[in-house]
Amino acid sequence: MQHTAMLRTGYRLLSRPLRTTTNHTARLLYSTAPPPPPAGNKTIPATFQVFNRETKRLQKERAASNTEQSRQVDYVKDEVAFRVVDRLLDIKREFNEVVELGSGCGHIAKHVDMDMMKKLIMCDMSETMLNRDKDVEYEVPVERRIVDEENLPFPENSLECVVSSLSMHWINDLPGAMIQIQRSLKPDGVFIAGLFGGDTLFELRTSLQLAEQDREGGISPRVSPMADSRDLGSLLSRAGFTLTTVDVDEVTVNYPSAIELMEDLRAMGESNAVINRRGLLKRDTMMAAAAIYKEMYGNEDGTVPATFQILYMIGWKPSPTQNKPLERGSAKHSLKDRLESEGAAPTPKS
């Protein structure tokens, strides 16, 4: 039996078949990842350790190892990658090389062509996911590199453009990563990214918290913390970017139940990787969460919606050739006088 998940976007509707089974067990959410790394691992201070990066790498490796299943759940990442490329198309410039951080199996590569760039460098921490579709031919030449987004290997002032789609929400030190990207860019280079925002999967988060509180007497972090749209502009400016832009979008997917949603998240490699997470979700709690989810958020047709909030950001590395605003007080005409000469708008009646 097949159910259909409807991907509802701002301008088109997509669908795909979903797997369903009758024997759902707690093993779907059980993590066999190693224990969290010691404080101060690599170059990241202990205060920034939120996610276990090794756990995330293993989750992506496991997800990509099942090629057929992994391809079935590309729908959200493909859609967001399309929207990131759409923003890149607004820049009337042909790039020699574009670096994609957290490329996964190649979601950006599916939507670009030779009119936009001569080469795409795909970078990801998971070798299996990076090479999942290595036999696929794209319109632009691609180069694959194993790169951790938290420790970029690119020299200063060496890149024309850096893009990222649904990867940076797993970075521990997001401001530090942005600073590394800004340093790697050439003057007037551009950075474009899309990442999950704080309202992503709020339905699942609420349902799990209520179920755990009722069945186990407490709650634990089951959905990872994510960035807020109000902070991204400040983070871009702090990293040294100029001409910054931040906007918010949503993608809603309807599932037969919360169980299928959690299955797909696992197959995407998007399982929880918070350091202090609990590795096992009890069957009783999971079934209670699914019931609460359907009761609170269910659609009339019996499906349940899952909301993915997408934050998009654009920033440019400063350059003397960029247009700059005039200095304060340098205006030669008064806006007040101009408005008065055109006639004030009539005062609305109370």
N, C-alpha and C positions, 0 to 999 in steps of 0.2 A: 504494500500500500504506500502511496506517495502523497505527501502534502506539499503545498507550494508556499515558499516564502516570498512575499512581495516587498521589493526594495522601493520605497516611496521617496523620491527626491524632488527637488524644486522644479524639475522640468521633464522628467521621464520616469517611467515605471518599468522595473526589471523584475524577473521572477526566475526561480530555479527550484528543482525538486529537493526535498529534505529527507534525510534518513529518519525512520522511526522504528523503534523497537518496543517490545512490551515488557522487557525485563531490565529496568533501569537500576543500576547499583551505584553505590557511593564511590566505586573505584574510578569513575569518570573524573572526579575532582581530586584524586589522590596524587600527591607529588612525590616522586622518588628522587628529587634533587638533593644534592649534598647540603650540609649545614651552611649557614651564612658565613661569608668571609670575615676574617678578623677586622677590627676597626682600623681605619686608615689604610685599607687595601689599595695597592697601586698608588696613584697620585691624588686620590680623592680623600679629603679629610673625613673623619668619622662622623662629623655633624651632617654630612651630605649623604650618608648611606641610608637610603630608603629602599632601594631595590637590590636584589641579589642578581648581579649581571650574569654570573655563571649559570644560575637557574634559568634565566631568560634564554641564554644561548642553548641550553639543553632542551628547553621547551620548543624552540624553533627547529632544532635538529630533529626532534621526535615528530613534530608536525609535518615537516617536509619529507620525512622518510617514507610516508604513505602518499605517493605522488597523486594518485587518483582522488583520494579524499581531500588532499590539500588543494587541488585545483577546483574542487566543488565549492570551496568556501572563500574563493578569491573575490567575491562580489563586492564587499564593502571596500577593500583595499583598491580594487580596480576603479571603483567609482570615485573615490577620493583622489587617486592618482590622476584621473581624467580632469578633475577640477583644479589640481595643482598645475597641470600642463596648460590648462586654459588660461591661468594667470601668467604663465611664462609666455604664452602667445601674445599677450598684451605688450610685451617688450619687443619693439621693432628692431631686433638685433640678431644677427646670426653668430652663434658661439662656436668656437673651435672645439672646445671640450666642456662638458657639463658633468659635475660630480654629484652623484646621488647617494646620500647617506641613508643607511637602513633600507636598502633597495629591496630586500626580500628576494623573491624569485624573478622580479623584473616587471613591476606594475607600471612604472613610469615609461619603460621602454616600449610598452604596447601602444603608446599614444603619441610618440614623437616621430619626426621625420627629418630628412636632410635639409629642409628649409629652415629648421630651427637650430640644428647643431651638426657638427661633423662627427662627433664621437661622444658616447655616454659611458662614464666610468661608474659602474655599479659597485657599491661598497656595503658589506654587511658582515656582522660578527659570526653568522652561521654559515659554514661552508656548504652544508647540505642544502639549505634553502637557496643560497646564492647560485648553486649549480643545478637546481631542480629542473629548470627549463633550458639547459645549456645547448640543447639541440634545436631550439626554436630560432628561426631567422627573423630578425627585426629590421625595420627600415633604416636604422642607423647602426653603424658598428658599435659593439659594446665590449668593454673590458671589465673583468670581474676581479675584485680585490677583497681579501678578508681584512676588514677594518672595524675596530671598536669605535663607535661614535664618541666615546668619552676621551679617547686618546688619538687624535688625528695625526697622520704622518706627513701631511702636506707642508711644504716650505712656505714661509711668509711671502705674501704677494705673488702667488703662483697660480691662482684659479680665477676664471672669469665668472663662473656661476656655480652655486651650490643649491641643490634642491633636496627636500626630504618629505616623504609622505608616510604618515602613521608609523613613526619610529621614535621620535624624540620624547614621547610621553614616558618612555622607559629609562631615560637618562637621569642619573642621580643629581648631577650638578648642571642644571640647564643653563644658568648664566655663564658658567665656565665653558660649556660646549659652544655657546654663541660667541664668546670671545675668541675661541680657537678658530671658528669659522670666519670671523671677521678678519683675523690676522692672516688667514690663508688666502683671502680674496685679494685680487689686484685692486688698485684704486678704481672706483666706479663699478666694481663688481657687485653682483646682486645675489641675495639669499632669499629663497622662497621655500616655505615649509607649511605643511598641514599636520596637525596632531590632535589627538582626542582631548576634549575639554572636560571640565569638572562635572558637567551634567550628563556625561556619557553613562549609559546603563543605570540611570537613577532608579528605574523600576526594579531592576535586579538587586541593587544595593539595599533598597528599602525592604524588599521582600525577604532577603536573607537575614537582615538585622532583626526583623520582627519574628521570623521563625526561630532564630537562635535564642532570642530573648525568651520566647515562650517555651521552647523544648530544652534548652540547656542553661537558662538563667543568666546569660550574658551574651555579648557580641564580640566578634573578631573581624579584622580587616579582610573581607572577601573580595572586594573590588578595589583596585589600586587607586591611590590619590592622583589627581591630575591637575593640570594648570588651569588658571582662571583667565578669561579673556581680558580682564581689567589689568592684569599684571604684565601681559606680553609686550605692550608698548614700552613700558618702563625697562623691561629686560633688554629689549632691542637697543634702546638708547644707552643703557648702562654698558652694553657690549661694544659701543662705538659706532652703531649703525645710524644712518641719517635717512631722511625721506621715508620714514617707516609707515607701514599700513597694517592694520589688524582688522579682520572681519570674521564673522561667526556664521556657521551653516549647520544644518541638521540633516541626518539621514535616518529614516525610520524603517525598520524591517519587521514584518509580521511573521511570527513563528507559531507552530502548532501548540507549543507549551514552553515553559522555562527550561525544561530538560533539553530540548533541541537547541535552544540558545546556548546553554552551557557546553553542549557537545561541539557546536560550531566554534565557539571561542577557543576551545582546546585544540581543535583541528587547525585553527588559524595561527596557533602559537601565541595566543593572547591570554593565556591563563595567568592567574595571580602570581606575582614574583616579589611581593613585599617581604622583607627580611623576617618580620615577626608574624608571618602568616601561620595559620594552623594547616597542617598538611592533609587532614581528613575531614570531610563533611559527612556527618552521619546520614544514613539513608532516611531516617525519620525526619530529620531537619530538612533535608533536600526536598522531600515530598511535601512537607508543610510549606516550604518557600514557594514551590510551584503552585500550590493551591491558593496561597495569599496573592501571588503575582496575578493569577487569573481573576481572582475576585476583585482586586483593586484596579487593575489596568486592562482586563480582557476586552476584546472587541466583540461586537454582536455576532460575528460569524464563528466565534469560538477560539480564534487565534489570540495571541498576545503580542503587543508591540514592544520593540526594543529600540531605544533612542540612542544614536551616536552623535554627540555634539562635536563638530569639527572646527578647530581654530586655525585660521590661515594667517600667516604673517609674511611680510615682505620688508626687507631692509637693504640699503645700499651702503657700500663702503665709501667714505668721504673722498672727494676728488676735486681739484681746483676747477675742473670743467663742468661740474654740476651747477645747475641753477640754484641760486640762494635767495632768500627773502631780503628785501631792502631793510636797512637799519631803521630802528624805531625813531620816528620823528622826521624822517626824510621825505614825507609826502609833500607834494606841492599844491594839492587841492584838498579842500575840506569835504568830507562825506556829508556832513550836516548841511553845508551850503548846497551841495548837489541835490540832496533829497528835497530841500525846500524849494529849489528852482523848478523841480519836476512836479511839485504840488504834493502836499501831505495827503495820505489816505484818509478818507472820512472816518471819524470816530464812531465805532459801533454803538448802537443804541442799547441801553441796559434794559 
